[in-house]
Amino acid sequence: MKNLLRWTNLVLVLATLPAFLSPVINPNTIWHFSVLGLGYPFMLLGHVVFAIFWMVRRDRYVLFSLACIFIGFVHFPGYFGWHFSGESGKVEKEITVLTYNTAGLKGFGRDTSITEPQRLAQLKTLAKEAGYPGIFCAQESTSDYTVDLLKAGLGYSHYYQSGGTVIFSKYPFVQQGSLLYNGASFGVWAGLKTPQGVVRVYSVHLQSNQMTNTANKIATKGDLREKQTWRDIRFVLARYKNSAQVRARQAQVLARHVAGSPHPVIVCGDFNDPPTSFVYHVLSENLQDSFREKGGGIGATFAGKLPALRIDYVLPSRGFKVRSHRIHRHLELSDHFPVSVKLTQGG
């Protein structure tokens, strides 16, 4: 039994070390690192369990797991935050930003037959909780019905939409445009005349994995003794490979656009990738991560059956000061949770 545990620990170590490299390895070069990076939170948990077990047994194998925990700890703040309260009170020229993959407001969780009055009530509650944000970046809002409902529920006078991504604003638009990859829009941007001057805001939805139903099936009903489970696993891996490669290229397009902005930027949206990913590394390299600055607790923003997935982000320029970061987990309008962030000048 002890030898089996040692071999299991060794396999975990060999999987964890390349996972640490996933942020710097382009999946278009080697895609396997992206899959390993996705599993970092679970690998970390495994190493904690092994470290405790080996310490109790006073076994030198504890050094392997402790080394992995310490080497990879740089990634931990991307998943778990230590700031359990934001800065209180409203300050002059504060900007409040909300990002939300609405999934068309179709409903999620206990009841998917949610009515329009219920949708409006939840949206108005969200607006109040978020401090009536001046900027709202929405994703997967493809229908006119969804856009009109969001405008009515949150009270915006300006908006710009391309495909399923939208920027709603209480501030006037100076300019706006779409982000294209292979001729298809994956996001929008707009220069907004805010109390802090012109700020360029991005609302993006990077390539979806399009495998949620199959992944949920594996998570809830998967049996490794069944051939169908292994077929489902191969399908998920193939989808993830293709999607990760597209996201990497989209992220590079977006990073170049951001680098060319003459104004401070706020990048918002659903990246469909975790903090231990090439996409996150490319996009956050010269920006702040609001969760790392002011997030508290587990940072998961995906409400599906796959736990600990943080894939929705707000990345402001370093010239901003992040005053608060909040994940609104009580809504049941989408399979994502909204994220609201308060920003002021002076990082």
N, C-alpha and C positions, 0 to 999 in steps of 0.2 A: 504493500500500500504506500509506504514511504517513497519507494522508487518511482511509483506512478505519479505521486504528487511532485516529485522533483522534476520529472520529465515534463509534466504539465506546466510547471513554473518556467522551465527552460524554453518551452515553445512560446509561452506568453512573452518572455523577454525578447525572443527573436522576432516576434510580431510587433512589439512595442518600439524597438529601436528604429526601424524604417518608418513607423508612423510619425515619429518626431521630424522626419525629413519631408513629410507630405506638403508643408507650406512652401517649400522651395523647389519642389519637383513638378514641372509642368506635366499634367496628365496626358498631353499630346506627345510627350516623350516616353514616360512610363506611367501608366494609369493605375497600376496596382497600389501605389503609395496613397492615392486618394481614398481608396477603400479602407486601408489601414488607418488613415487619419480620421475617418468617420467613426472608427471604433475607440478612439482615445479615451472617452469618459469611462467606458466599460473596462478597458485595459487598466486604467488607473485604479478603479474599484477592485479589480482582481489583484493588483499588486499590493494594495492596502491589506486585503484579506490574507494574502500569502505572507506579507511582512509580519502581521500579528501572529500568524500560526507559527512561523519559524522562530520568532522571538520567544514565544512561549516554550517552544521545543529547544531553544538555545542552539539552533542550527545555523551554520555559516551561510546557508542558502538565503538567509534574510538579506544579505548584502546585495544580491541580484535585484530583488524587488525594491529595496531602498534606493539603489542607484538609479533605477528607472523612474521612481517617484521624484527624485531630486533633479535629474537631468530634464525631465519633462515638465517640471513645475512652472516653467515659463508660460506654458499653454493654459494652465489651470485658471487664471483670471479671466480667460475668454469664456469660461463656462460657469464660474461661480464668483459672485461679487461680494465684497466685504462692506459695502456702503448700504446700510439698512435704513437710512433716512437722507433725503435730499436736503438742500439748503432751503430754509423756510422763508416765506415772505416774497412778495413780488418786488422786483427791482426795475429801475428805469431801463428802457430799451430792451427788455427781455423778449426773446423769441421762443415760442412754444411750437414744437414740431411733432406731428403724429404720423407714423407709418403703419400701414395695415394691408395685408393681403386679404381682401374681403371675400374671395372665392365666390363672388356674385351674390353675397349675403344669403346663401341658400339655406343656412342653418346647419348646425353641427352639434353633436353631443346627444343629450337626452331626447331632444325633439327637433326633427328636421322639417316639421310642418308649421314652422313659425309664421305668424301672420304679419301683414304690413304694419299695423299699429304696434305690434311687439318689436318689430325691427326698428321702427322710429324711436320707440321708448328706449331701447338699448343704445341706439346711436346718440340720443340726447344725454343719456347717463354717461356715456363714454366722453362726450364733449365736455361735460361738467367736471368729471374726474380728471381729465387731461388739462384743465385750465383754459378751456375754449381756445384750442390751438389756432394760431394765425396761419399755419401751413399744414396741409394734410396731403401726404403722398399715399395714393391707393394703387394696389395691384390687383389683377384679375377682376377688373370692373369693366367688362366688355359691353354690357348692354346699356342702352339709354335709360332703362328703368333703374338700374343700379346707380348710375351717375346722378340721376334726378333725385333718387332717394337719399343719397349721401349729401347732396346740396341742401335738400330740405331738412334733413336731420341735423346737419352741422352748421348750416347757415353761411355758405361761402358765396361771394359775389363774382369771383374770378376763378377760371379753371382752364386747363389745357390737357387734352387727351390724345393719345395715339395708341391704337390697339387697346390693350387692357390696362395700360398704366395711365394714371392721372395725377396732376398736381392741382389741388384746390388751394386757394389763397384768399386771405382778407387784404393782402397787399397788392398793389397794381403790378401788372406784368410789364417789364421793360422789353424783353425778348423771350423767345421760346423756340424749341425745336425737338426733333426726335433723334433717338440713338438707333442706328441700324446695323444689323449683322446679316450678311448674305441677302440684303434687300428687305429683311423683316425687322419691324420695330421691337426692341426689347426694353425700351424705356423712353422717358421724356425728360427734358430739362427746361428750366425757366429762370430768367433773371428777375428777381422780385425787389421792389423798392420798399425795404423794411426800415424800421427806426434805426437800424445799425448801418444804413446805406444799402447799396445794391448787393444782394446775395444770390449766388447761383445755386439752385436746388435741383437735385436729380431724384426721380422716382423710377426705379428699375425693377424688372422681374427677369432674372437670369433663367436660362433654360431649365425647365422642370424635368425631373427624373421620369415622370409618367409611369410610376410603378407602385404608387401608394397602396392600391387594392391588393396587389400580389404580396407586397412587403407585410401588410397587415395580416394577410392570410398565413404567411410563414410564421409571423410573431404569435398568432393566436391558435393556429391549428396545425402548424408544421410538425411532421414526424419524420425524423431522419432515416427511419427504416423504410419509408415509402419513396418510390421512384418519382412520384409527382412532386414531392417536396424538393428533390434535387433538380428537377426540371425548372421549378419556380425559382430556385436559387440561381441557376444559370441565367434565367431570363432577367432577374434583378441585376445581376452583375453586368450583363451585356448592356442593359439600359443605362446603368450608372456610368459605365465606361464612356458610352457615346455622349451622354448628357454632360459629364464632367469635362470632356474635351471641348464641347461647344461653349460651356460656361467659361472655361479658361480663355478662349478667344474673345468672348464678349467682354470679359473683365479687362482684357488688354485694350480693347477699343474704348471702354469707359475710362480707364486710367489715363489714356492719352488725351481724351476730351477734357477730363478734370484738370490735367496738367496745363492745358492751354487756356484755362479760365482766367480772365483778368480780375475776377472778384473772388472773395471768400466763397467756399462751397459747403453744401450739406448734402451728402449722398445718403439716400434712404432707399430701403426696399428689401425684397426677398431675394437673397443670393442663392438659395437652395444648396448652400454648402456651409459647413461648420467653421469655427475659428481655426481649426487645424486643417486648413485647405489652402491650395494655391490661390484660389479666387480671393479669399479673405486677405491673404498676404499681399497680393498685388494691389488691392483696393485700399487697404488700411495703412500701407507703408508710410505715406506722407500725411495721413489724417489721424484724428483721434477716434477712438471707439467709445461711444457714450456709456456703454455697459461697463467697460473696464474702468471708466472714470467715476461713475456714480451708481453702478448696478449693485443690487443686493440679493443674495441667495442664488438659487439655480436660475440660469439665464434662458432656459428653454422657451422658445416662441412657437413651436409647432405643437398643435393640440391633438395630433393623431396618436396611434398606438405605439409609434416608435418614440421612446422616451429620450429626454435630455438633448433634443435637437434644437440648437440655436441657429436659426437661418435668416432671421430678420434683423436688420441693422440700421443704425443712424451713425454716420461717420462725418463729423464736422471738421472744418479746417482747424489748425492748431491755434489760430487767433481767437477762437471762441473759448469761453469757459463753460463747461458742462455743470449745471446746477442740480439737475436731477434726471434720473432715468427710471421709468416705470413701465412694467409689463402688466397689461389689463387682462387678467385671466378668467374673469367671470363671464365674458361674453360668449354666446353660443351661435354666432352668426357665420362663423368660418372655421376652417381647420387650422387657422393661425391666430395668434394673440396680437392685438394692437400694442404698439410701443410708443410712448410719449416721452419727449425730452425737452428740457428747458435750457436755453442757451443765452449767455450774455457776452459782451465784449471782454477781451482780456483773458487769454488762456494761461 
